[in-house]
């Protein structure tokens, strides 16, 4: 999953060709896409326990 998030944020190929820079995700959007949004798409939002939720505090 980390590669998916990296690809969404950086939008480059292995040959360093840039792909649609206007479609880049922010790092926060990429992490949300593979965690909370994926759970919502699979109707699992209510199944998440409080101790499994990520803390976004720095």
C-alpha positions in Angstrom: 0.0 0.0 0.0 2.9 2.3 0.6 3.8 2.2 -3.1 0.2 3.2 -4.0 0.4 6.3 -1.7 3.8 7.2 -3.0 2.6 7.0 -6.6 -0.5 9.1 -5.9 1.7 11.8 -4.3 4.6 11.9 -6.7 3.0 10.9 -10.0 6.2 9.9 -11.8 7.0 6.7 -13.8 10.1 4.6 -13.3 11.8 6.5 -16.2 11.1 9.8 -14.3 8.3 10.9 -16.7 5.8 13.1 -14.9 2.2 12.0 -15.1 -0.6 14.5 -14.6 0.9 16.8 -12.0 -2.5 18.5 -11.5 -3.9 15.2 -10.3 -1.4 14.7 -7.4 -2.6 13.9 -3.9 -1.3 15.5 -0.8 0.3 13.1 1.6 -2.7 13.4 3.9 -5.1 12.6 1.0 -3.1 9.6 0.0 -3.1 8.2 3.5 -6.8 8.8 3.9 -7.4 7.1 0.5 -5.8 3.9 1.6 -7.3 3.9 5.1 -10.5 5.7 6.0 -11.8 6.1 2.5 -11.1 2.5 1.6 -13.0 1.4 4.7 -16.0 3.6 3.7 -16.0 2.1 0.2 -16.2 -1.4 1.7 -18.9 -0.4 4.2 -16.5 -1.1 7.0 -16.5 2.4 8.6 -18.6 1.4 11.5 -16.6 -1.8 12.1 -13.4 0.2 13.0 -12.6 0.1 16.6 -11.4 3.4 18.3 -8.0 1.9 19.1 -7.5 1.1 15.4 -7.9 4.7 14.2 -4.8 6.7 13.3 -3.8 9.7 15.3 -2.9 12.6 13.0 -1.4 14.7 15.8 2.2 15.7 15.4 
